[in-house]
Amino acid sequence: MKILPCILLLFALHLTSALGNPISIRQNETLEELTTKSGEVYKDVTIREIKKTGVVIMHSYGGRTIPAHELPEYAYLFKRIEEPEKKAPLPQATNNKVTPKAQPKLAWEPKSLDDVTEACLLVGMPKCVNDDGSVGSYVGSAFLCNIGKITYIYSNVHNFFGTKEFFFEFKDGRKIDPREYAGVEVATGKAGYNKKLRWGGDVIRIRLKRYHPKALTLDQSRTLTKSKDIGRDIAVTGNTSGGWVITKLEGKITDIADYDIIHHNAATEKGNSGSPIVDMRSLKVIGILTWGITTENAVGAIWKKKSSNEREGVKSGASLARIKFMRSSFKSLYEERLVLSRMKNEIRILGLLDTLVPKHEGLLVNTRQRVMGDYTVDDLLESNPNHIVIRRLISLDKKLSFRKDSNIKRANQDTFRLYRNTYTACIKDVMNTRRQIESSASYKSSYFKYIMKKTELIPICKAYEKGLSRTLSWFKRQMGTKGDAIPLGSRPRLPDINSGLEGLGIQKE
């Protein structure tokens, strides 16, 4: 007699502990350590589900489905888990005179939310560029969707913004072969534009070479409206909290905003970015979860090494009924992220110039001095060894400190002159970089344009340039005096980061 999979979940898998002793593990029991055939080691393991294809676990860094082939010594246990016995179809009544026509094969359609999750994908980004330019990792969500006879992977642009490596994985552990990627498209115009957040264009789709019959369908029958769709039952299926398990989160539409924004009350969290928003009746896709934007002030965000976990708008998404796309590439999205990181770095360089002042013993006297926020002088020197401004500052430091142990001191006027000449050149270097970014036509994605507006990087950079120009003018006036000591305390300074945009005199559009 065949045993149902739900009963066999109670069967123990004899897995090997860190000490090499076999222990009996059932569903929801834990292991200190689990090592796979390929050498991957998982700590603090909890067995969530035992299936014919493998084991679903939660571990210290998230969730994972371990395929059965990664645990070959227990293959016999997986083989004992069988699919439920399928009953033979009842015989059809026939007429001796009429031969029934063969019924056309219907396209796959989900019958439940469990079926919907079969077309959802976990997105892993083991190498991607962070806000501060460093390389980190990220997890997100995506889903398969058929438009006619073409299969697309839908997700968010920000999942691939600055991504060096990524992969798509089904909930059973199967991965999409990268050789299937046939093209990349991103949203155009104000697709899913949020007025309050000044954010939009955060939708991407990847065309696949091969048609996948088991994929979701877009509901393009009509545009969503407040009068007809508020209160509509929906579900969001994706990688909630980055737990590497596809969850089903039900809720209702609470509002339809400008530019086809869907607000809802499903309990979505970080990691759900790119999840489909599915109508509960038809199980068709009406939108995609998008928003997960930090609410910290734009100036303060530049000077934080890690972005704030405070999120706004995570319960919103973009309708897909009227969205239009343009061609793009993963390379372009990666480069756009580098541009943003570079722009932030140039602003921090200007902050460094504001911090350093000329002294007879040198310029870089205290490299542990805090510049602003989380950054010290050392941080910026070490992260920019080849930056032209850093090279100029190091050269100036050597010139100033050359006579620090000598009885013959350099005149204040000469010190001022060295300072002004170097800092003037440094400011021009940053201005040239900023102008190149402003005038570049190679960065065209709507997402990039909106993120530039949101972060206010260009206006902040210009404000810093203006502030340092005032400092230079002040030092020029000091050169006309005959004081015996270098004036340090009364020079103009850039505003504190807590003053935000207002402190820099920047008005939001």
TAVEN-V712846 format. One record per residue. N is the residue number from 1. RES is the residue in three letters. PSI is psi in whole degrees, -180 to 180 (none if undefined). OMEGA is omega in whole degrees, 0 to 359 (999 if undefined). BURIAL is + if it has 24 or more other C-alpha atoms within 12 Angstrom, else -. Layout:
n = (N,N)
res = (RES,RES)
psi = (PSI,PSI)
omega = (OMEGA,OMEGA)
burial = (BURIAL,BURIAL)
This chain:
n = (1,2,3,4,5,6,7,8,9,10,11,12,13,14,15,16,17,18,19,20,21,22,23,24,25,26,27,28,29,30,31,32,33,34,35,36,37,38,39,40,41,42,43,44,45,46,47,48,49,50,51,52,53,54,55,56,57,58,59,60,61,62,63,64,65,66,67,68,69,70,71,72,73,74,75,76,77,78,79,80,81,82,83,84,85,86,87,88,89,90,91,92,93,94,95,96,97,98,99,100,101,102,103,104,105,106,107,108,109,110,111,112,113,114,115,116,117,118,119,120,121,122,123,124,125,126,127,128,129,130,131,132,133,134,135,136,137,138,139,140,141,142,143,144,145,146,147,148,149,150,151,152,153,154,155,156,157,158,159,160,161,162,163,164,165,166,167,168,169,170,171,172,173,174,175,176,177,178,179,180,181,182,183,184,185,186,187,188,189,190,191,192,193,194,195,196,197,198,199,200,201,202,203,204,205,206,207,208,209,210,211,212,213,214,215,216,217,218,219,220,221,222,223,224,225,226,227,228,229,230,231,232,233,234,235,236,237,238,239,240,241,242,243,244,245,246,247,248,249,250,251,252,253,254,255,256,257,258,259,260,261,262,263,264,265,266,267,268,269,270,271,272,273,274,275,276,277,278,279,280,281,282,283,284,285,286,287,288,289,290,291,292,293,294,295,296,297,298,299,300,301,302,303,304,305,306,307,308,309,310,311,312,313,314,315,316,317,318,319,320,321,322,323,324,325,326,327,328,329,330,331,332,333,334,335,336,337,338,339,340,341,342,343,344,345,346,347,348,349,350,351,352,353,354,355,356,357,358,359,360,361,362,363,364,365,366,367,368,369,370,371,372,373,374,375,376,377,378,379,380,381,382,383,384,385,386,387,388,389,390,391,392,393,394,395,396,397,398,399,400,401,402,403,404,405,406,407,408,409,410,411,412,413,414,415,416,417,418,419,420,421,422,423,424,425,426,427,428,429,430,431,432,433,434,435,436,437,438,439,440,441,442,443,444,445,446,447,448,449,450,451,452,453,454,455,456,457,458,459,460,461,462,463,464,465,466,467,468,469,470,471,472,473,474,475,476,477,478,479,480,481,482,483,484,485,486,487,488,489,490,491,492,493,494,495,496,497,498,499,500,501,502,503,504,505,506,507,508,509)
res = (MET,LYS,ILE,LEU,PRO,CYS,ILE,LEU,LEU,LEU,PHE,ALA,LEU,HIS,LEU,THR,SER,ALA,LEU,GLY,ASN,PRO,ILE,SER,ILE,ARG,GLN,ASN,GLU,THR,LEU,GLU,GLU,LEU,THR,THR,LYS,SER,GLY,GLU,VAL,TYR,LYS,ASP,VAL,THR,ILE,ARG,GLU,ILE,LYS,LYS,THR,GLY,VAL,VAL,ILE,MET,HIS,SER,TYR,GLY,GLY,ARG,THR,ILE,PRO,ALA,HIS,GLU,LEU,PRO,GLU,TYR,ALA,TYR,LEU,PHE,LYS,ARG,ILE,GLU,GLU,PRO,GLU,LYS,LYS,ALA,PRO,LEU,PRO,GLN,ALA,THR,ASN,ASN,LYS,VAL,THR,PRO,LYS,ALA,GLN,PRO,LYS,LEU,ALA,TRP,GLU,PRO,LYS,SER,LEU,ASP,ASP,VAL,THR,GLU,ALA,CYS,LEU,LEU,VAL,GLY,MET,PRO,LYS,CYS,VAL,ASN,ASP,ASP,GLY,SER,VAL,GLY,SER,TYR,VAL,GLY,SER,ALA,PHE,LEU,CYS,ASN,ILE,GLY,LYS,ILE,THR,TYR,ILE,TYR,SER,ASN,VAL,HIS,ASN,PHE,PHE,GLY,THR,LYS,GLU,PHE,PHE,PHE,GLU,PHE,LYS,ASP,GLY,ARG,LYS,ILE,ASP,PRO,ARG,GLU,TYR,ALA,GLY,VAL,GLU,VAL,ALA,THR,GLY,LYS,ALA,GLY,TYR,ASN,LYS,LYS,LEU,ARG,TRP,GLY,GLY,ASP,VAL,ILE,ARG,ILE,ARG,LEU,LYS,ARG,TYR,HIS,PRO,LYS,ALA,LEU,THR,LEU,ASP,GLN,SER,ARG,THR,LEU,THR,LYS,SER,LYS,ASP,ILE,GLY,ARG,ASP,ILE,ALA,VAL,THR,GLY,ASN,THR,SER,GLY,GLY,TRP,VAL,ILE,THR,LYS,LEU,GLU,GLY,LYS,ILE,THR,ASP,ILE,ALA,ASP,TYR,ASP,ILE,ILE,HIS,HIS,ASN,ALA,ALA,THR,GLU,LYS,GLY,ASN,SER,GLY,SER,PRO,ILE,VAL,ASP,MET,ARG,SER,LEU,LYS,VAL,ILE,GLY,ILE,LEU,THR,TRP,GLY,ILE,THR,THR,GLU,ASN,ALA,VAL,GLY,ALA,ILE,TRP,LYS,LYS,LYS,SER,SER,ASN,GLU,ARG,GLU,GLY,VAL,LYS,SER,GLY,ALA,SER,LEU,ALA,ARG,ILE,LYS,PHE,MET,ARG,SER,SER,PHE,LYS,SER,LEU,TYR,GLU,GLU,ARG,LEU,VAL,LEU,SER,ARG,MET,LYS,ASN,GLU,ILE,ARG,ILE,LEU,GLY,LEU,LEU,ASP,THR,LEU,VAL,PRO,LYS,HIS,GLU,GLY,LEU,LEU,VAL,ASN,THR,ARG,GLN,ARG,VAL,MET,GLY,ASP,TYR,THR,VAL,ASP,ASP,LEU,LEU,GLU,SER,ASN,PRO,ASN,HIS,ILE,VAL,ILE,ARG,ARG,LEU,ILE,SER,LEU,ASP,LYS,LYS,LEU,SER,PHE,ARG,LYS,ASP,SER,ASN,ILE,LYS,ARG,ALA,ASN,GLN,ASP,THR,PHE,ARG,LEU,TYR,ARG,ASN,THR,TYR,THR,ALA,CYS,ILE,LYS,ASP,VAL,MET,ASN,THR,ARG,ARG,GLN,ILE,GLU,SER,SER,ALA,SER,TYR,LYS,SER,SER,TYR,PHE,LYS,TYR,ILE,MET,LYS,LYS,THR,GLU,LEU,ILE,PRO,ILE,CYS,LYS,ALA,TYR,GLU,LYS,GLY,LEU,SER,ARG,THR,LEU,SER,TRP,PHE,LYS,ARG,GLN,MET,GLY,THR,LYS,GLY,ASP,ALA,ILE,PRO,LEU,GLY,SER,ARG,PRO,ARG,LEU,PRO,ASP,ILE,ASN,SER,GLY,LEU,GLU,GLY,LEU,GLY,ILE,GLN,LYS,GLU)
psi = (137,143,134,148,-35,-31,-39,-13,-21,-13,141,136,127,95,160,127,178,-25,-2,6,133,134,153,120,127,174,133,1,168,157,146,-36,144,126,131,174,-40,-1,3,134,127,132,152,60,135,125,112,-38,141,118,172,-33,-12,-162,130,124,158,139,-174,-21,10,-145,162,142,116,116,154,-34,-15,-6,63,-28,-13,23,-37,-28,-40,-36,-27,-17,112,155,152,142,127,129,140,141,147,143,140,140,135,155,128,-25,-26,127,119,142,147,132,136,145,120,146,153,133,136,140,-11,170,-30,-39,-39,-41,-22,-24,6,156,144,136,122,129,86,-21,111,156,127,177,-34,7,-10,168,128,-160,162,153,149,-162,160,176,154,139,133,127,103,-126,16,133,130,152,120,140,-168,146,-41,-19,-25,10,102,19,128,-40,145,164,154,136,133,166,-20,6,-11,144,152,128,122,-24,-11,-17,125,-15,157,134,144,156,148,164,-141,37,116,32,127,112,-45,-45,-11,50,138,-176,20,51,133,148,142,119,135,148,-31,139,128,110,-33,81,160,171,138,138,99,22,-31,166,139,142,158,-42,-32,-23,-13,130,-4,134,127,170,148,122,117,-164,69,129,16,28,1,30,131,119,165,111,114,153,-163,154,127,-20,153,112,-179,152,37,45,130,119,140,173,16,147,58,153,179,136,-23,-7,121,-1,148,144,115,134,131,-26,-54,-20,26,157,127,-15,-177,134,134,-52,134,64,134,148,4,157,149,-37,-46,-35,-32,-32,15,133,-28,136,151,145,-7,125,150,136,20,-11,35,160,176,132,145,7,-39,10,143,154,158,157,146,-163,157,-33,-44,-44,-36,-45,-35,-41,-42,-37,-46,-46,-39,-41,-42,-40,-39,-37,-42,-35,-41,-37,-36,-43,-38,-30,-40,137,150,137,160,-29,-2,-179,-45,57,-44,92,-10,0,137,131,-69,152,-127,-1,134,172,-43,-43,-46,-32,-45,-32,-8,53,-26,5,135,-36,-43,-41,-40,-42,-40,-41,-42,-41,-42,-40,-42,-37,-1,-35,19,-29,7,152,-17,106,152,142,148,-42,-40,-38,-44,-42,-44,-44,-53,-43,-44,-47,-35,-44,-40,-44,-41,-37,-47,-42,-41,-42,-45,-42,-38,-43,-42,-40,-7,136,4,-11,100,-9,142,-37,-44,-43,-42,-37,-32,-39,-41,-46,-17,33,-42,-52,-38,-44,-44,-40,-40,-42,-44,-42,-42,-30,-36,-38,-43,-40,-38,-45,-33,-40,-36,-28,-19,-3,170,37,154,-22,153,121,128,-34,-24,7,152,142,157,146,156,149,-25,-16,-15,-156,-34,-38,-24,0,25,127,129,144,none)
omega = (180,184,183,182,182,177,182,174,179,177,180,168,179,181,184,178,180,180,179,180,178,177,183,182,175,178,179,173,190,174,174,185,177,180,181,179,182,176,177,182,179,181,176,187,170,179,180,184,176,184,178,184,181,184,175,183,164,181,189,182,179,181,182,169,180,180,182,182,176,177,188,182,178,183,183,179,178,181,180,178,184,176,177,181,180,178,178,180,179,180,180,177,183,175,184,184,184,175,182,178,178,181,179,180,182,175,181,175,178,179,182,176,175,176,179,181,178,180,179,185,169,181,178,177,182,178,176,183,177,180,182,179,178,180,179,180,184,175,181,184,177,177,176,179,180,172,188,180,180,177,177,165,177,177,177,176,186,174,185,182,183,183,175,180,177,176,176,182,174,183,178,177,177,180,173,179,179,178,177,183,182,181,182,178,178,181,179,174,182,178,180,184,178,184,184,182,184,188,179,178,188,178,178,171,183,180,179,179,185,177,177,182,181,180,181,182,176,172,180,185,181,176,179,180,178,185,185,192,175,185,180,180,180,174,176,183,181,188,184,179,181,182,179,173,180,182,178,184,182,179,179,172,181,180,170,184,179,177,173,175,178,172,183,182,174,188,180,180,175,186,177,181,182,179,176,169,191,173,186,181,184,186,173,182,176,180,181,178,184,197,174,193,178,184,181,182,190,181,180,181,180,187,174,179,177,180,177,176,177,185,180,175,181,178,179,179,182,173,182,185,186,187,177,186,173,180,176,178,177,178,180,180,177,181,178,175,178,178,179,179,179,180,177,181,178,178,178,176,177,175,176,178,179,184,186,177,182,174,181,182,177,180,183,184,181,182,176,179,179,178,174,175,183,189,173,176,178,181,184,176,184,182,182,186,183,180,184,178,179,178,178,181,178,177,178,179,179,180,182,184,184,184,185,179,182,176,180,183,176,180,179,182,179,178,178,183,177,179,184,181,181,183,176,178,180,179,177,178,180,179,179,178,180,179,177,179,180,186,184,178,184,181,192,185,179,180,179,181,181,180,175,178,181,185,178,185,181,178,179,179,179,179,177,178,180,180,179,175,176,177,179,179,178,179,177,178,180,180,179,179,181,178,182,183,177,178,183,193,189,183,176,180,173,180,175,183,180,179,177,181,182,179,178,180,182,177,177,178,999)
burial = (-,-,-,-,-,-,-,+,+,-,-,+,+,-,+,+,+,-,-,-,-,-,-,-,+,+,+,-,+,+,+,+,+,+,+,+,-,-,-,-,-,+,+,-,+,+,+,+,+,+,+,+,+,+,+,+,+,+,+,-,-,+,+,+,+,+,+,+,-,+,+,-,-,+,-,-,+,+,-,+,+,-,-,-,-,-,-,-,-,-,-,-,-,-,-,-,-,-,-,-,-,-,-,-,-,-,-,-,+,+,-,-,+,-,-,+,+,+,+,+,+,+,+,+,+,-,-,+,+,+,+,+,+,-,-,-,+,+,+,+,+,+,+,+,+,+,+,-,-,+,+,+,+,+,+,+,+,+,+,+,+,+,+,+,+,+,+,+,+,+,+,+,+,-,-,+,-,-,-,-,+,-,+,+,+,+,+,+,+,+,+,+,+,+,-,-,+,+,+,+,+,+,+,+,+,+,+,+,-,-,-,+,+,+,+,+,+,+,+,-,-,-,+,+,-,-,-,-,+,-,-,+,+,+,+,+,+,+,+,+,+,+,+,+,+,+,+,+,+,+,+,+,+,+,+,+,+,+,+,+,+,+,+,+,+,+,+,+,+,+,+,+,+,+,+,+,+,+,+,+,-,+,+,+,+,+,+,+,+,+,+,+,+,+,-,+,+,+,+,+,+,+,+,+,+,-,-,-,-,-,-,-,+,+,+,+,+,+,+,+,+,+,+,-,+,-,-,+,+,+,-,+,+,+,+,+,+,+,+,+,+,+,+,+,+,+,+,+,+,+,+,+,+,+,+,+,+,+,+,+,+,+,+,+,+,-,-,-,-,-,+,+,-,-,+,+,+,-,+,+,+,-,-,+,-,-,-,+,+,+,-,+,+,+,-,+,+,-,+,+,-,-,-,-,-,-,-,-,-,+,-,+,+,-,+,+,+,+,+,+,-,+,+,+,+,+,+,-,+,+,+,-,+,+,-,-,+,+,-,-,-,-,+,+,+,+,+,+,+,+,+,+,+,+,+,+,+,+,+,+,+,+,+,+,+,+,+,+,+,-,+,+,-,-,+,+,-,+,+,-,-,-,-,-,-,+,+,-,-,-,+,-,+,+,+,-,+,-,-,+,+,-,-,+,-,-,-,-,-)
